[in-house]
Amino acid sequence: MKVKEAMNKGVITVNPDIKPLEAFEKMYKEGVRRLFVMDEKGNPRGVVSYSDLIGVLGSIKPTTKEIGTLKIEDIMSEDTITISADDGIEDAANLMVRADVSGLLVLEDEKPVGVITKTDICRMVAAELLVPI
């Protein structure tokens, strides 16, 4: 099975200058656990996860100036790990394990088209293992 058959279509993105609280609100509104940070040309620059945002927002005192000056580019992971939409699910699983990440940006013709997560792969495996009664 190919990645494109299991991925979530569409990519929720932010620009590097967005504030962490704005990113958190977007993540909540969109119902996702990661946002991909793109440059002005639409190229991936990094990724920020729910855990990253909780860690940063939970450690900042609301009265400090730091919260007003912090940007996503200051806290994002700069290694955006990608996979082709035509690669196999096994390739995606192996890549996630080797890179110790829970989601990959899916590219088609070098353009972001979706996201595949460990949860997506687990759902597929479970569906294959389940036998109707």
C-alpha positions as CSV (number, residue, x, y, z in Angstrom):
1,M,0.0,0.0,0.0
2,K,1.2,3.5,-0.8
3,V,1.5,6.5,1.5
4,K,-1.0,8.4,-0.6
5,E,-3.7,5.8,0.3
6,A,-3.3,6.4,4.0
7,M,-2.2,10.0,4.4
8,N,-4.3,12.9,5.6
9,K,-4.8,15.1,2.6
10,G,-3.8,18.8,3.0
11,V,-1.1,20.3,5.1
12,I,-1.7,22.8,7.9
13,T,1.0,25.4,7.7
14,V,2.2,28.5,9.4
15,N,4.9,31.1,8.6
16,P,8.0,31.3,10.7
17,D,7.0,34.7,12.3
18,I,3.8,33.5,13.9
19,K,3.6,33.6,17.7
20,P,3.4,30.4,19.7
21,L,0.0,31.2,21.1
22,E,-1.4,31.8,17.6
23,A,0.1,28.6,16.4
24,F,-1.4,26.7,19.4
25,E,-4.8,28.2,18.6
26,K,-4.5,27.2,15.0
27,M,-3.5,23.7,16.0
28,Y,-6.6,23.5,18.3
29,K,-8.9,24.9,15.6
30,E,-7.7,22.5,12.9
31,G,-7.6,19.5,15.2
32,V,-4.0,18.6,14.5
33,R,-0.9,17.9,16.6
34,R,1.7,19.4,14.3
35,L,2.1,22.4,12.1
36,F,4.6,22.6,9.2
37,V,6.5,25.9,9.0
38,M,6.9,27.1,5.4
39,D,9.0,29.9,4.0
40,E,7.5,32.5,1.7
41,K,8.1,30.3,-1.4
42,G,6.1,27.4,0.2
43,N,9.2,25.3,1.0
44,P,9.3,23.4,4.3
45,R,11.5,25.0,6.9
46,G,10.5,23.0,10.0
47,V,7.8,21.5,12.1
48,V,6.3,22.4,15.5
49,S,4.4,19.8,17.5
50,Y,1.7,20.1,20.2
51,S,4.3,18.9,22.7
52,D,6.8,21.7,21.6
53,L,4.1,24.3,22.1
54,I,2.9,23.0,25.5
55,G,6.5,22.9,26.7
56,V,7.2,26.5,25.7
57,L,3.9,28.0,26.6
58,G,3.9,26.2,29.9
59,S,7.3,27.5,30.8
60,I,6.8,31.2,30.1
61,K,5.4,33.5,32.8
62,P,2.6,35.6,31.3
63,T,4.1,38.8,32.7
64,T,7.5,38.4,30.9
65,K,8.4,40.1,27.7
66,E,9.6,36.8,26.3
67,I,6.1,35.7,25.2
68,G,5.7,38.7,23.0
69,T,9.0,38.3,21.2
70,L,9.1,34.5,20.7
71,K,8.3,33.2,17.2
72,I,7.7,29.7,15.9
73,E,11.0,29.7,14.1
74,D,12.6,30.0,17.6
75,I,11.1,26.7,18.8
76,M,10.5,24.6,15.6
77,S,12.5,21.5,14.7
78,E,14.4,22.4,11.6
79,D,14.5,18.9,10.3
80,T,11.3,18.4,8.3
81,I,11.3,14.8,7.4
82,T,9.5,14.1,4.1
83,I,8.3,11.1,2.1
84,S,6.9,10.7,-1.3
85,A,3.2,10.0,-1.8
86,D,4.2,7.0,-4.0
87,D,6.4,5.4,-1.3
88,G,5.2,2.3,0.6
89,I,3.6,2.4,4.0
90,E,6.5,0.2,5.2
91,D,8.9,2.9,4.1
92,A,7.0,5.5,6.1
93,A,6.9,3.3,9.2
94,N,10.7,2.6,9.0
95,L,11.5,6.3,8.4
96,M,9.4,7.4,11.4
97,V,11.1,4.8,13.7
98,R,14.6,5.7,12.5
99,A,14.0,9.4,12.8
100,D,12.0,9.1,16.0
101,V,9.2,11.2,14.7
102,S,5.4,10.6,14.8
103,G,4.5,12.2,11.5
104,L,5.9,12.9,8.0
105,L,5.2,15.6,5.5
106,V,4.1,13.9,2.2
107,L,5.4,15.3,-1.0
108,E,4.2,14.9,-4.6
109,D,6.2,16.5,-7.3
110,E,8.2,18.2,-4.5
111,K,5.0,19.9,-3.2
112,P,3.4,19.2,0.2
113,V,0.1,17.3,-0.3
114,G,-0.5,15.6,3.0
115,V,0.7,14.2,6.3
116,I,1.0,10.6,7.4
117,T,1.3,9.7,11.1
118,K,2.0,6.7,13.3
119,T,-1.7,6.7,14.1
120,D,-2.6,6.4,10.4
121,I,-0.3,3.4,10.0
122,C,-1.7,1.7,13.2
123,R,-5.2,2.2,11.8
124,M,-4.2,0.5,8.6
125,V,-2.5,-2.4,10.3
126,A,-5.5,-2.9,12.6
127,A,-7.9,-2.9,9.6
128,E,-5.8,-5.5,7.9
129,L,-5.6,-7.7,11.1
130,L,-9.3,-7.5,11.9
131,V,-11.4,-10.4,10.5
132,P,-15.1,-9.9,10.2
133,I,-17.2,-12.4,12.2
